Amino acid sequence: MGLLVNLIAIVLFGAFAGWLTARIMNLKTDFWGNVLIGIVGSVVGSVVLRLIGGPGVTGFNIYSLLVSVGGACLFTWLVRHFDSKKRKI
C-alpha cells in the first residue's frame, strides 16, 4: 500500500510542477504532459544542483518543487533552443 501512495504522490507532485512550468513557459499540455515535464524537471534540476554542489530534490516540499520547476524550465528552454536551430538549417 505504501508504494502505491508514493507513486500517486510522485505523479501529483510532477503534475503540479509541470503545470507551474507550463504557465511560466507558455506550454499547452494536458495532465500527463504536465506529469512528464514535472518528473523530467525533477531529474534535470537535481542533476544541475548536484553538479554545482547543492542538494537536489529532497522530498515533497517547497524547495523540491522549486528545483523541479527550475529544471523543467531549463529542459523546456533547451528543447526549444535546439529545435529552433534544427529548423533554421
Secondary structure, 3 states (H helix, E strand, C coil): CHHHHHHHHHHHHHHHHHHHHHHHHCCCCCHHHHHHHHHHHHHHHHHHHHHCCCCCCCCCCHHHHHHHHHHHHHHHHHHHHHHHHHHHC
